[in-house]
Amino acid sequence: RSRASSGPRCLSILYDAAEKQRSAGYMALNGRKYPEAYVLLLRFTKFYDMVMASKPDKKTPEFRALQRQMFTVVDALEDVKARLYREWGAADEAAAAAAAAAQMGASTPSAPPPSGAAPPPGSETLDVGGWQVVVTDGHAVLPEGMTHLPGRWARGAA
């Protein structure tokens, strides 16, 4: 059955899952784990989208609470995004999202895929948040659109 016709049981599961992501996101935020908080709060917004796609009764207390939470989560996401920009010196939103995904070990890249060119002999190709970075003799060749390596990669903690 589709999510739209799954009924109150499915909505209850979605509400619970959204709350778990939101709570974990705020715990990470309070613990100054900003990349983790960013990803968890984004996951909350995905559950919100799933609830909306299920055509919920918008008069229920659960939906109204979720609606209020969505407003506060979006505000928190904007604050975290700005902090990550400053922390990593990201030039644009795609680079910050890719850095956050790399920090969390996400499997879905947030940035455009790299080109399919083969690396030069004697080099190493690293996956950095969905981008392929070629390292030769300790020097990184960044793909077009990537301005610098995220902090933990630049420090050699990869």
N, C-alpha and C positions, 0 to 999 in steps of 0.2 A: 504494500500500500504506500501511497505517497505521503509525505509529511503533512501536506495540507489536509488530508482526510484521516489522520491518525488519531485525532481526538484528544481529550483531556489528559490521558496517560502520557502521551508523547510530549505534550506541552509541559507537564510536570517534570519530566526528565530533562527537557531543554532548560526550564527555569533553574533546576538544581545544578545542571552543568554550567550554566552561565554564572550562577552565584559562586561556584567553586573557583572558576577562573578569575572572577572579580576579586574574591577574597585573597586568593594566592597572589594576584597582581598587586594588591595594596600591601600585602605582607612583604613582598619583594621591594616595593617602593619604600616602605618604612625601613627596610634593611639596607637601603641605598644600593640595591641591585637593579640599576636602571635598565639595562638591556633586557633582563628577565621580566621586569615589571612591564616594559613596553610590549613584549610579545604576549604575555598573559592577558593584559588589558585589551590588546587587539583581538585575542581569542574570544573574550567576552563579547566584543562587538559582533563577531561572527555568529555567536549563539543568539544575540539579539536579532540579527538578520534572519536566522532560521525560525525564531519565534514569529517574526513578522510574516514570513512566508507561509506559516501555518494558519494564518488568518485567525488570531486569537480573539476572544471576547475582550475588548478594550476597557470594559467596565469592571473587570475583576481586580481585586487587591494585588494579586501577583503581577498582573500586567502593569498596573500603575506604578508599583515599586520598581519593576524592571525599567520602565520609562524614565523615572527619576534617576535611577542608577546610571542609565545610559548618558544622561547629561553630565553627571559628575565624572564618569569615566572618560568622556571625550575631553573635558577640561584637563584631567590628569594626563591623558595622552599627549596633549599639546605641550604641557609643562615638561614631561619626560623627553619628548622629541627635541625640544629646545635645549635641554640639558645635554642630551646625546650629541647634538650638533656642536655644542661648545666643547664637550669632552673629547670628541674624536675629530673635531675640525672638519666635519663633513661639508662638502661643497653643495650638496643637494639632497633632497629627500631620499632618492634611490640609494645613494651611498650610505646614508644613516640607517635605512631599513636593511640593507645588505649587511652592514656591520652588526646590527642587532641580531639578525638571523644567524650570522656566523658565530656570535658570542653564545647563542642558545643552541647551536648545533642543528639548526633547522634544515630540513631536507629540501624545502622549496625555495629557490632563489627569489629574492625580491628585486633583483636587478636584471637587466637584459642578459641573455646568454652570451658567452664569449664567442669569438670567431673560431672557425675550425682549423686554423692554420697549425701546422706541426711545429713543435718547439725545436730550436737548434740543437745539434748534437752536444752532449755533455751538460745539458740543462735539466732542471727539474720543474715539473708543473704542479702547482698547488691549487687546491680549490679553496677560495676565500669567499665564503658567503654566496656561492653560486657563480662567482667570477673565476676564471682560470688565469692565474698569474704565473708567468715563466720566470724562474730564477736561474741566472747563469753567473758563475763566479761571485756569488753573494750579492748580485745586483738584480732587482726585480724589474721586469718589463710589464707595465700595467696595461690592461686592455683599454681601448678607447672608451671614454666616459668615466673611468675610475681615476680619481685625482691623487689618491694616496692609499696606503694600506691602513686598515683599522689598527688602533693602538697595540693590541696584543700580538698581531702579526708583525708589525714593524719592530717590536721589541724581541722577536724571535721566540715567542712563547707558543707558537703554533704546534 
